[in-house]
């Protein structure tokens, strides 16, 4: 791996990253839904009786979040001193994700602080916006993440 490794000290407020793209297929949506959120409008099963958002299946919000997380991991976390996360301060799904959407994420560091209880760790709040090929925002997420400090 020749890419830079990011430690807590490297992650300053305002620093931005842009992910590669990831295309979502109908099979992706249905497979996720059958395993984790088997509602008819996600699986395409015929028993759906409510209004339709789309002419086909729409992704579960949890699938949208998972795709957003994958883009965050691939873009930053996998090449960092990331330790773990105590949670997410904000999570929204403003628009549905449908088959054929091509996703990308913009990641911005918004806040950093050194932890008192673990001085070799720092806490970083990140703002992630995931958009599709039409620049529609499909996920807004603000996780708080522990990163190791530079050795």
PEMO-V290628 format. One record per residue. N is the residue number from 1. RES is the residue in one letter. PHI is phi in whole degrees, -180 to 180 (999 if undefined). PSI is psi in degrees with one decimal (* if undefined). NEAR is the number of other ideal C-beta (glycine too) atoms within 8 Angstrom. Layout:
# PEMO-V290628
[[N,RES,PHI,PSI,NEAR] [N,RES,PHI,PSI,NEAR]]
This chain:
# PEMO-V290628
[[1,X,999,114.5,3] [2,X,-99,-0.4,2] [3,X,-78,154.7,5] [4,X,-62,140.2,5] [5,X,-96,128.4,7] [6,X,-96,124.3,10] [7,X,-104,169.7,12] [8,X,-48,-45.0,14] [9,X,-63,-22.5,7] [10,X,-81,-16.9,9] [11,X,-98,87.4,13] [12,X,-96,144.6,7] [13,X,-52,134.7,7] [14,X,98,-18.8,6] [15,X,-64,132.2,9] [16,X,-122,149.0,8] [17,X,-133,147.9,9] [18,X,-124,129.6,8] [19,X,-77,167.2,13] [20,X,-71,176.5,7] [21,X,-95,159.1,7] [22,X,-144,121.3,11] [23,X,-90,138.8,8] [24,X,-106,129.2,14] [25,X,-103,166.2,8] [26,X,-61,-41.3,9] [27,X,-60,-39.7,6] [28,X,-57,-47.1,11] [29,X,-64,-48.0,18] [30,X,-68,-42.5,12] [31,X,-60,-47.3,8] [32,X,-60,-47.0,15] [33,X,-61,-44.2,16] [34,X,-61,-33.8,8] [35,X,-81,-37.9,6] [36,X,-126,-18.9,9] [37,X,-154,69.2,9] [38,X,-78,52.2,8] [39,X,-86,147.0,9] [40,X,-58,-35.8,9] [41,X,-74,-11.0,10] [42,X,-97,-33.6,16] [43,X,-93,-17.5,11] [44,X,83,7.8,8] [45,X,-67,146.2,6] [46,X,-72,-11.2,4] [47,X,-79,2.0,5] [48,X,-64,127.0,9] [49,X,-116,-6.6,3] [50,X,-87,-179.7,5] [51,X,-61,152.2,3] [52,X,-97,137.8,7] [53,X,-87,-33.3,6] [54,X,-141,165.5,8] [55,X,-75,-4.5,3] [56,X,-141,-163.9,8] [57,X,-69,152.4,14] [58,X,-120,150.7,11] [59,X,-74,146.8,16] [60,X,-62,147.0,12] [61,X,-58,-32.5,7] [62,X,-71,-30.2,9] [63,X,-69,-43.9,16] [64,X,-57,-46.6,14] [65,X,-62,-38.7,12] [66,X,-66,-40.1,9] [67,X,-66,-43.2,15] [68,X,-60,-42.7,15] [69,X,-64,-41.2,9] [70,X,-60,-42.2,9] [71,X,-66,-37.6,16] [72,X,-64,-44.8,16] [73,X,-63,-50.5,9] [74,X,-64,-31.6,8] [75,X,-86,-37.8,12] [76,X,-131,-54.1,12] [77,X,-64,-35.9,9] [78,X,-68,-20.5,6] [79,X,-117,45.7,9] [80,X,-144,178.3,11] [81,X,-93,28.4,11] [82,X,-52,133.1,10] [83,X,-105,-54.8,8] [84,X,-174,-178.7,6] [85,X,-136,135.0,8] [86,X,-83,-4.7,5] [87,X,150,-173.2,6] [88,X,-123,126.7,9] [89,X,-82,-26.7,7] [90,X,-145,136.6,7] [91,X,-149,119.1,9] [92,X,-137,150.2,7] [93,X,-124,80.3,10] [94,X,-66,-26.4,8] [95,X,-139,153.3,8] [96,X,-75,153.4,9] [97,X,-103,129.4,14] [98,X,-125,166.4,12] [99,X,-57,136.0,10] [100,X,94,-11.7,7] [101,X,-63,139.9,11] [102,X,-114,112.2,10] [103,X,-97,148.0,16] [104,X,-146,159.1,12] [105,X,-128,141.6,15] [106,X,-109,128.8,11] [107,X,-120,126.5,14] [108,X,-128,130.6,11] [109,X,-75,125.9,14] [110,X,-113,-20.9,8] [111,X,-160,142.9,7] [112,X,-137,147.7,11] [113,X,-157,147.4,6] [114,X,-80,139.5,9] [115,X,-86,140.0,10] [116,X,-77,-43.1,5] [117,X,-73,-25.2,3] [118,X,-133,85.3,7] [119,X,-65,-13.8,7] [120,X,-91,6.1,5] [121,X,-121,154.5,13] [122,X,-129,155.4,14] [123,X,-109,129.7,12] [124,X,-126,128.6,13] [125,X,-100,131.1,13] [126,X,-121,139.3,14] [127,X,-106,124.0,10] [128,X,-121,127.5,16] [129,X,-120,122.9,9] [130,X,-107,127.9,15] [131,X,-123,161.2,12] [132,X,-98,-172.5,11] [133,X,-62,-20.6,5] [134,X,-95,9.1,5] [135,X,66,17.8,6] [136,X,-74,135.6,8] [137,X,-80,122.8,10] [138,X,-106,-22.1,15] [139,X,-150,135.4,16] [140,X,-123,126.6,12] [141,X,-140,139.5,15] [142,X,-129,84.4,13] [143,X,-80,154.0,12] [144,X,-110,128.2,12] [145,X,-132,134.7,13] [146,X,-85,131.8,14] [147,X,-122,145.5,16] [148,X,-72,146.5,13] [149,X,-82,158.1,13] [150,X,-60,132.7,8] [151,X,-67,*,3]]
